Amino acid sequence: MGVLRSFGRHIFSVQRNIVFAQPFRGLAAQECPDQKFDFVLTERKGVEHNIGLIRLNRPKALNALCSGLMHDLCTALDQFDADNTIKVIILTGNHRAFAAGADIKEMCGRSYPSVYGNNFLADWERISGVRKPLVAAVCGFALGGGCELAMMCDIIYASETAKFGQPEIKLGTIPGGGGTQRLIRAMGKSRAMEWILTGDIFSAQEAFAAGLVSRLFPNDLVVPKAIELGEKIAKFSTLATQAAKEAVNSGTFFSF
């Protein structure tokens, strides 16, 4: 656990890079071929096949975010983001877990210098750079890094039985994927502090009441409703939706 504690002491200095969206880079200009991955599944959804669906696929580990999964996720996101036939991207897991957090077993075998020296958070920074609207369809557990991953999306739809939380404090560290910044902006300081300092797990209803989640649905409807939302957004100008996302994300971090 030593690497987790050392990592926690340093993490705030890199949170800003994870939270801020990358500069707007205009429209994509190509269609990317589908690719098979070890830890994610990709599909094209919607009547016009213009919704990119990415499903985290490490079910035995409750979609724990190992380095291989993060690499596959970022590659899939990059491909959909660069594909001009895809207008909206949906990220989901399975009924048991969206993502139950970072892969603690993988982290415990590493020293702090190896974690930091290998730019452990590079993949998280890549997610922040996705230009297209990104919707999280959350069922089951979204804990630790899984909760942070959901918060990196622009809209969160969740099942009525989903569970959210930032339990890192119980391991002697803090949320490392931008959670300390995004959580306070989603629900205010007092609630964010309660979540982070207690490490408690909260229900979907509590997450909805706090403003973290946009809508709740029965388990089987979460992904279909997210696709329905994606199709609605996809009808609008791609330039406008990307620019709107950039403006909202930038405005979140400045006072006027």
Secondary structure, 3 states (H helix, E strand, C coil): CHHHHHHHHHCHHHHHHHHCCCCCCCCCCECCCCCCCCCEEEEEECCCCCEEEEEECCHHHCCCECHHHHHHHHHHHHHHHCECCCCEEEEECCCCEEECCECHHHHHCCCHHHHHHCCCCHHHHHHHCCCCCEEEEECCEEECHHHHHHHHCCEEEEECCCEEECHHHHHCCCCCCCHHHHHHHHHCHHHHHHHHHHCCEEEHHHHHHHCCCCEEECHHHHHHHHHHHHHHHHCCCHHHHHHHHHHHHHHCCCCC
